[in-house]
Amino acid sequence: MKKVLAVAAASMLANVAYAQSNVTLYGVADAGIEYLTNAGKNGNGLARVTSGNQSGSRWGLRGVEDLGGGLKAIFRLESGFDIDTGNSGQSNRLFGREANVGLESKYGSLFLGRQQTSIREFGSAYDPTVIADHYGILAIAPEFGSRADNALKYVGQFGPINAQAFYSFQSNGNEVAGSNVFGREFGTFINYASGPVSVGVTYDDLHVGTATNQAPVLRRIGVAGSYTVGNLKTFAGYRMAKAYDGARLPGAQAADAGSNLYWLGAVYRMTPAFSLTGAAYYQDFRQTGSDPWQFLLTGDYAFSKRTDVYASVSYSMNKQNSQLGVNGFNSGSGTTAVYNVQPGKDQLGVVMGVRHRF
């Protein structure tokens, strides 16, 4: 009888321990066929298979353990990949999207490791495409897709207010003794959401210099909001950016430039399965006429909660020396030059694909 009771007690304790902790495997597989006009130095058309159009293809593990007293241990490991090649994303990192561990309580959550910056969290909340990897705000303002290494991040929910802040000791993972400013990044995101209304503000400060020249820095501040009426959700946003001490903004024609980015967009759910997303982005590089526009329209049909198909069209419109393509600014050299847009040329992009979540 004692043996039976001992076995039963051990089994009950094991079940309780199992109930208090869990690990979830999840992911997204997204691929499509894209056609671009005015690609490369000769302005030719280009057709290709692309990965991560509406959502970056990824797989990940997230877990939580109840430590008692309202305290929980949490972690996330998330790996991006290109489904068309099988290569790892984020510069061939195993867990390039996120790799962090932390604690959660009623006072908020604290994370350590590689994680999304506050300006990315802001973009996810107020970009109509929710930071689509192709054809969206990332093309005209890539900072909205940023992540930081070596970061400490706090997230707290206080009624309708969500507040978060992060500090990265070295945002690209290359610490140098005695160079404490080199690569440093910090920022915050605060938003208020109640009923159909949501508004938020963000700030980001990134040192982009070297260990021997720590001065160059990029600073950005943004404000945006959304409003929902029935099946229609509208968005409006503004981001101001400025480069200092030799730093250069993406797409700028010179160092130490400033820019104003404006966007408007909407998502309309026509049926429970079909939705339309439209957006327009305009970036004004101050003291220059090289100011690009980007437009997009996406239709999405969900076969189920996990699987959907989509079709997107985007058009980038350039003036003077601006070189914005539907997938980003001209890099100028290397193998990616085949996708580049020449100065002042426009580009049309069309992509159709399928996305599955697991």
C-alpha positions, 0 to 999 in steps of 0.5 A: 500500500505504501508503494502504491501511495508513493507512486500515486503521489509522484505521479500527481506531483509530475502532473502538477509540475507539467501543468505549471510549465509549457513550451510551444513550437510555432512558425510561419511559412510564406512564399510567393511569385514576384514580378518587378519592373525597372530592376537592375542597371538596365531597367529590365523586368525580373521574375522570381520566387520570394520568401516572407512577403506578408510575414517573415518565414520563421520557426520558433520556441516560446515557453513559460514556467509558473514560479508561484506568487504571480511570478513566471519565467519566460523565453523565446527563440525565433529563427527566420529563414528564406523558404525559397532557398532554405537559408537562415535569415538575419545574416545567417543567424540561427535565432536571428529574429529573437533570442531572449529570456526573462521574468513576468509579474503583475508589474510587467515583464523584463527580458534579456537578449536579442529582441525587437526594438521599441520602434519596431513594436510601434510600427507593428501597431500602426503600420497597416501591413503590420510590418510586411516583409515586402511592400510596406513601411520597411521599404521606405523606412527599414528601421521599423524592422530593427532588432537589437542584440545585448538588450534589456527590455521592459514591457508593462500593461497599466489598464489601457496604457502599454509602456515599454523601453529597452537599452542595448549595450551593443546593438550589433553584438560587437562589444569593444572595451573602452568604447561604451557608446559604440553601437549603443541603442535605446528607445521607448514606445507608449501607446493608449488603446481603448475601444476603437481608438489607439494612439502611440509615440516612440523614440529611438536613439542608435549610435552607428559609428565605429569603435574609433569614431563613436559620434555618428548617431541616428535619432527618430521620433514617431507618433501614430494612431488608428481608429476602427469603425465596423469592419474598417480600421484606419491608420495615420502616422508620422516619423521624424528622423535626423542623422548627426556627426556623419551618420546617414539615413537610409535613402538619404543623398548625404550625411547628416540629413533629416527626414519626415515620413508620413503614412495613411492606410486602411484595412477593410474586412469585406467578409470574414475570409477576405480583406483589403489593405491599402497604404501610401507612404511619403518621405520628405528628405529635408533640403532636397527634392529627392522625396519618394512615394510608395503605394500598395494594395493587398487582397488576402483570402483565408481558407482557414485560421492557419492558411491564406492566399494573397495578392499584392501590388506596390508602386514606388515613385521617385523624384530627382536622385531618389532610388526607392524600389518596392522592396527598399532603397538602392543598395548600389552594388553587389548581387542585390544590384539586380533588384535596384532602381536607378535614380529617378526611375519608378518601379512596379511590383506584383506578388502572389503567394500562400502563407501557412501558420503552425 
